[in-house]
Amino acid sequence: MNHHTDQYYINRCLEGETNAFSYLVDQYKDFVYTIILRMVKNKEWAEEIAQDVFVKAYTSLANYRGDAKFSTWLYTIAYRKALDALKSVKNQKTIDFIDDVQEGDIGSVTDALMHLELEERKTIIKNSILKLKEDEAALITLYYFEEKSVKEIQDITKISVDNIKIKLYRSRKKLYDYLNGYIQPQISKPKG
């Protein structure tokens, strides 16, 4: 069981033990990928950007001052790299479905049905988040999935606290509308 802090691995890396950085990559790779994927909406592109994020973090590690948590510093790099990538291909929008169903040992029919229902819910939520604008998807992900405070989100995105609150409110409303479409299919009005 490993109880070392991020700073421990940062210090080891800065002292020349480059393998220490692999701990930080393992610790944060999933969320970095997720935040980028929710912004760029393309798996392969998100993987490339995530790799760039860790290269940038490694080469800039000496510049990390420790004013904020390492995760906040890293997510800031991820957010900015994703925004830069989006700006470079401004109008290109590609949506891939995110997760393949994970194979596992499901012992009974009830377990299988519960597993499928859970996967379906995850897919519906992820697909609904993908319908949001890139910055909205990032804010929802940071706030609800990474449980970042509004202040931490401000540190990452450099958006004012008031603007974050407004964008979160509007994003939640849009997300609710998208999810509501799955829950209560629209009843078509009779013609005439």
N, C-alpha and C positions, 0 to 999 in steps of 0.2 A: 504494500500500500504506500503510495507516494503522498507526502504531506508538504512538499516544498511549494513555495509561492512562485508566481510568475517571475518575480524579481530575481529569485535565486537562479532560474534558468537564463534570464537575461544577463545577469552578471557572469555566469559561467561562459555564455556565448561570447560576451565582450572580452573575456579573458583568453579567448582563442579556442575554446572547446565548442566547435561549430555543431557537433551532434546534439548539444543541449537545445538548439533551436527546434529540433524535431519534436520535442515535447510540446512546445508552444503551438506548432503546426497541428499536432494531433488533438490538442486541447480545443482549438478554435476553428478547425477546417470546416466542420459541418455547418456552423452558423455563418461563417464568412461566405461559404458557397450558397447557403439558403438566402441570405440577404441580397446577394448579387443576382441569383436566379429570379427572385421576385421582382427585381428591377429590370433585368434585361430579357427575361422570359424565354431563354433559350439555353438548354443544358450545356451544349458544347462551348458556347460562348462564355457562360458562367464559369465553367471549369478553367478556361484560359485566363479569365480575369482573376479568378481566385488564386491561380498560380502566380500571376503578376503581383497580386496583393502581398503574398508571402515573400516574394523576391524583394519587393519594395520595403517591406517591414524588416527583412534581414539586413538589407543594405543601409537602412536608416536607423537601425537599432541604437546606434550610438547617440542619435538625436532624441531618443525617448527620454523625457525628463522625469517622468513619474508624477506629473501634476494630476493626471487622471489615471484611472485603472488602465492596465495594458490592453484589456479587451476593448475599452472605449477608444483608445488610440488606434488599435487594429481595425475596428469597425469603421472608424473615420476614414482610414485608408481605403477600405473596401467600398464604402459609400461613394467616395470621390472617384475611385477607379471606375466604378459602374457608371457614374454620371458622365465621366470623360468618354467612356466607350459609347454610351448612348448618344452623346453629342456628335461623335465621329461618324455615326451612321444614322443621323437624325430621324429619318422617316421609316427606317426598316423595323418592322415589328413581326417577330416570329414567335408563335406560341407552340411549345411542345408540352405534352402531358408529362407531369413531373415524376411520379413514382410508379415503378412497376410493382405489382403485388408481390410482397415478400413471400418466398416459399418457406414453409415451416411444417413442423409436425403438428397437425391438428387432430386431436384424438377422437373427437365425436362430431356428430352432425351439428349439435348445438354450438359447440366451439367454432365450427367452420362458419356457421351462419353469423355468429357474433363477430368473428374475424372479418368476414366480408362486409358486414354492416359498418364496422369501424373503418375499414379501408375506403368504403364508399363515402363515408362522412369526411374523411381526410381529403379525398380527391375533390369532393364538392367544395370544401373550404379552400383548398389550394387553387382550384380553378376559379373560384370567386375572387380570391386575392389577385390572381393574374389579370382579372378584368379591370382592376384599379390602375390608375396612372402609376408610373414608376415611383415617384416620390411618396405617393399615398401607400403603396405596397410596402415600401421601406419603413415608413413610420409605423404602420400596423405591425409589421414584423418586429421591429425594435421594441415597441411598447408592450405587445401582448405575448410574443413568443420568446423574446429575450428578456422581458420584464425590466426594461430600462426605464428609469424615471424620465420625466419631461426634461429635467436639467441635463441628464446624461445624453438624451437625444439632441438637445441644443448643442452640447459639446461636439457631438459627432457630425451633425448636419449644418451647424452654424445658422440655423433658422431660429428666429426669436421664439421665446416661450409661448407668447400669445398666438403667434402664427401656428406653432405646433399644435396647440390646443384646438384651434379652429380647424386645421387640416385633419386632426384625429377625429373630431366630431363629424366632419363631412365624410371622411373615409369610412367611419363606422356606419353612417347612414347609407352610403352607397353599398357597402358590404352587406348590410342588413337587407337591402332591396334585392341584391343578387341572390343571397341565400334564401330569401322569402320566395323567389321565383322557383327554387327547387322544392321548397316545402309546400307551397300552395300554388300549384300550376294555375296559370291565368285561365280564367273562364272566358271564352270568347263571347262577345255580345252578339245577340241575334241580329241578323241583317234585316233592314226594312224600315 
